[in-house]
Amino acid sequence: MESDDVPSGLRERKKRETRIALSWAAIRLTVERGFDNVRVEDIAAEAGVSPRTFNNYFAGKGEAIAARQVERARAIAEELRARPADEPLWEAITNAALARFALGQDSHREPADQQWVEGVRLMVSEPALQGEFLKAAAAVEAEFAAVVAERTGTDPELDLYPKLVAAAVGGAMAVAVEHWLRTEPPGAVTDLLRDAFAQLSQGLPTPRRTT
């Protein structure tokens, strides 16, 4: 148990760091070994903590893997809140997302290693993880909508706009990552995100036929 003398802010930061470390360890081991070949004990050891500590944070390895999605989305929301108030909304969203995808450890490595990409493909297609990914998306959508509401002077409980934007942003990121995973060879996921947000900001105009 942590000492009561430890400031609450420091405790929360340490908890968040532990949560991130466990989630990243779960992703790394699953990509390398396959979902069925990873145990909670393996994840805990990789993160340098006990299985009991793992169980204090997550109900299972699927939740730990999906937590990376939650953490990244919350970080983007925090980045968006910190963007200049006079910056146009979609420009601010794009800059916030690109900044957070470019920082730290992530499953979307650039340049992409083919073996790593294959492992990520298998991980995200794992049936046991689909429900966890959906719960993760729902968990952060309301938080993102609240930030959009702050920037636009709308009410997330009364107005459709902030929730529509939050849903669109989540969908755009999911589509960009899915496209990144099936492209041979994988390019830069940040380029796909920039393109996705640009299309959304323009109202998704019908593309011109190329043939």
VEXKE-118931 format. One line per field, with one value per residue (C-alpha): z, x, y; residue in one letter; residue number from 0. Coordinates in Angstrom, 1 decimal. Each point is the difference from the previous one (the first is absolute). Last residue first. Example, Ala and Ser with C-alpha at 12.3 -4.5 7.8 and 13.67 -1.06 7.14 Angstrom:
BEGIN
up: [7.1/0.7]
east: [13.7/-1.4]
north: [-1.1/-3.4]
res: [S/A]
n: [1/0]
This chain:
BEGIN
up: [-64.3/2.7/1.3/2.0/3.7/1.5/2.6/3.6/1.7/-0.7/3.6/-0.3/-3.1/1.7/3.1/-2.1/-2.0/3.2/1.6/-3.1/0.0/3.7/-0.6/-2.1/-2.8/0.4/-2.9/-0.9/1.5/2.2/3.3/-1.0/-1.3/3.4/1.8/-2.2/0.4/3.8/0.2/-2.3/2.0/3.3/-1.5/-1.5/3.3/1.8/-2.7/0.2/3.8/-0.1/-2.6/1.2/2.6/3.3/2.2/-1.7/0.3/-2.5/0.4/-2.8/1.9/3.1/-1.9/-1.8/3.3/1.3/-3.1/0.5/3.5/-1.2/-2.8/2.4/1.7/-3.2/-1.9/2.8/0.3/-3.8/0.2/3.0/-1.9/-3.0/2.1/0.3/-3.8/-0.7/-3.2/1.8/1.2/-3.3/-1.8/2.7/-0.4/-3.8/0.5/2.4/-2.5/-2.7/2.0/-0.5/-0.2/2.0/2.7/0.4/3.2/2.0/2.2/0.5/-2.0/-3.7/0.4/2.7/-2.1/-3.1/2.0/1.5/-3.3/-1.8/2.7/0.1/-3.8/0.2/2.6/-1.4/2.3/2.0/3.3/-0.4/0.6/3.6/0.0/-3.2/1.7/2.8/-2.4/-1.9/3.3/0.8/-3.4/0.5/3.5/-1.2/-2.9/2.2/2.4/-2.7/0.7/3.8/-0.5/-2.0/2.5/2.8/2.7/-0.1/2.5/3.4/-1.9/-1.4/3.5/1.1/-2.9/1.4/-1.7/-2.3/-3.2/-1.7/3.2/0.2/-3.6/0.3/3.2/-1.8/-2.6/-3.6/-2.5/-0.9/-1.2/-2.3/0.8/-1.2/-0.5/3.2/1.9/-1.2/0.5/3.6/0.8/-1.3/2.1/3.1/-0.5/-0.7/3.2/2.0/-1.3/0.8/3.5/0.4/-1.2/2.3/3.0/-0.9/-0.2/3.3/1.8/1.7/3.8/0.1/-0.8/-2.8/0.9]
east: [-11.8/1.2/-3.4/0.0/-0.6/-3.3/0.7/0.5/-1.1/3.2/1.2/-0.7/2.2/2.8/-0.4/0.5/2.9/1.9/-0.7/1.3/3.2/0.4/-0.3/3.1/0.3/-0.6/1.5/-2.5/-3.1/-2.2/1.2/0.1/-3.6/-1.2/2.0/-1.6/-3.5/0.3/1.3/-2.8/-2.6/1.2/0.1/-3.5/-1.5/1.6/-1.3/-3.5/0.1/1.1/-2.7/-3.1/-0.8/-1.9/2.3/3.3/-1.0/1.7/2.5/2.2/3.2/-1.6/-2.4/2.9/1.6/-3.2/-0.4/3.5/-0.9/-3.3/1.9/2.6/-1.9/-1.9/3.2/1.4/-3.2/0.1/3.7/-0.8/-2.9/2.3/2.9/-1.2/-0.5/3.7/0.1/1.8/2.7/0.5/0.5/2.4/2.1/0.1/1.0/2.9/1.3/-0.1/1.8/-1.7/2.1/-1.8/-1.5/-3.8/-0.2/1.2/2.8/0.4/-1.2/-0.8/-3.6/-0.5/1.2/-1.9/-3.2/0.3/1.0/-2.9/-2.5/1.3/-0.3/-3.5/-1.0/1.6/2.7/-1.3/0.0/3.6/0.4/0.1/-3.5/1.0/3.1/-2.1/-2.5/2.9/1.4/-3.4/-0.1/3.5/-0.9/-3.2/1.6/2.9/-2.7/-1.1/3.0/-0.5/-3.7/0.9/2.6/-2.6/-1.9/2.5/1.6/0.1/0.3/3.3/1.2/-0.9/1.9/3.1/1.9/2.9/-2.0/1.2/-0.6/-3.5/-0.7/1.4/-2.0/-3.2/0.7/0.9/-0.2/-3.6/0.4/2.9/3.7/1.7/-3.1/-1.5/3.2/0.3/-3.7/-0.1/3.3/-1.5/-3.1/2.0/2.3/-2.9/-1.8/3.2/0.6/-3.6/0.3/3.3/-1.7/-2.9/2.2/2.1/-3.2/-1.2/3.2/1.8/-0.2/-3.0/2.6/-0.8/-1.3]
north: [5.3/2.4/0.8/3.3/-0.4/1.0/2.7/-1.2/3.2/1.9/-0.5/-3.7/-0.3/1.9/-2.2/-3.2/1.4/1.1/-3.4/-1.8/2.0/-0.7/-3.7/0.2/-2.6/-3.8/-2.0/-1.3/1.7/-2.2/1.4/3.6/-0.2/-1.4/2.7/2.7/-1.5/-0.1/3.5/1.3/-1.8/1.5/3.4/-0.4/-1.2/3.0/2.4/-1.4/0.2/3.6/0.9/-1.7/2.7/-0.5/-2.1/0.9/3.7/2.3/2.9/-1.4/-0.6/-1.2/-2.2/-1.6/-0.8/-1.5/-2.1/-1.4/-1.2/-1.5/-1.9/-1.3/-2.9/-0.9/-0.7/-2.1/-2.0/-0.8/-1.0/-2.3/-1.7/-0.7/-1.4/-3.6/-0.1/0.7/2.2/2.8/-2.4/-1.8/3.2/1.3/-3.2/0.5/3.6/-1.0/-2.6/2.7/2.7/3.3/3.2/1.1/-2.2/-0.1/-2.1/3.0/1.1/3.7/3.0/0.2/-1.3/2.7/2.9/-1.2/-0.2/3.5/1.6/-1.6/1.0/3.6/0.3/-1.5/2.6/3.1/1.4/3.0/-1.9/-1.0/-3.8/-1.2/-1.6/-1.8/-1.4/-1.3/-1.6/-1.5/-1.4/-1.5/-1.7/-1.4/-1.3/-1.6/-1.8/-1.2/-1.3/-2.4/-2.3/0.1/-0.8/-3.0/-1.1/-0.3/1.9/2.8/2.5/-1.8/-3.3/1.1/0.9/-3.5/-1.5/1.8/2.9/0.4/0.8/-3.2/-2.0/1.3/-0.9/-3.5/-0.6/1.1/-2.7/0.3/-2.9/0.4/3.6/-0.7/-0.1/3.2/2.1/-1.3/0.7/3.6/0.7/-1.4/1.9/3.2/-0.4/-0.8/3.0/2.3/-1.1/0.4/3.5/0.9/-1.3/2.0/3.2/-0.6/-0.5/3.1/2.2/-1.5/1.1/-2.9/0.5/-2.4/-2.7/-2.4/-3.5]
res: [T/T/R/R/P/T/P/L/G/Q/S/L/Q/A/F/A/D/R/L/L/D/T/V/A/G/P/P/E/T/R/L/W/H/E/V/A/V/A/M/A/G/G/V/A/A/A/V/L/K/P/Y/L/D/L/E/P/D/T/G/T/R/E/A/V/V/A/A/F/E/A/E/V/A/A/A/A/K/L/F/E/G/Q/L/A/P/E/S/V/M/L/R/V/G/E/V/W/Q/Q/D/A/P/E/R/H/S/D/Q/G/L/A/F/R/A/L/A/A/N/T/I/A/E/W/L/P/E/D/A/P/R/A/R/L/E/E/A/I/A/R/A/R/E/V/Q/R/A/A/I/A/E/G/K/G/A/F/Y/N/N/F/T/R/P/S/V/G/A/E/A/A/I/D/E/V/R/V/N/D/F/G/R/E/V/T/L/R/I/A/A/W/S/L/A/I/R/T/E/R/K/K/R/E/R/L/G/S/P/V/D/D/S/E/M]
n: [210/209/208/207/206/205/204/203/202/201/200/199/198/197/196/195/194/193/192/191/190/189/188/187/186/185/184/183/182/181/180/179/178/177/176/175/174/173/172/171/170/169/168/167/166/165/164/163/162/161/160/159/158/157/156/155/154/153/152/151/150/149/148/147/146/145/144/143/142/141/140/139/138/137/136/135/134/133/132/131/130/129/128/127/126/125/124/123/122/121/120/119/118/117/116/115/114/113/112/111/110/109/108/107/106/105/104/103/102/101/100/99/98/97/96/95/94/93/92/91/90/89/88/87/86/85/84/83/82/81/80/79/78/77/76/75/74/73/72/71/70/69/68/67/66/65/64/63/62/61/60/59/58/57/56/55/54/53/52/51/50/49/48/47/46/45/44/43/42/41/40/39/38/37/36/35/34/33/32/31/30/29/28/27/26/25/24/23/22/21/20/19/18/17/16/15/14/13/12/11/10/9/8/7/6/5/4/3/2/1/0]
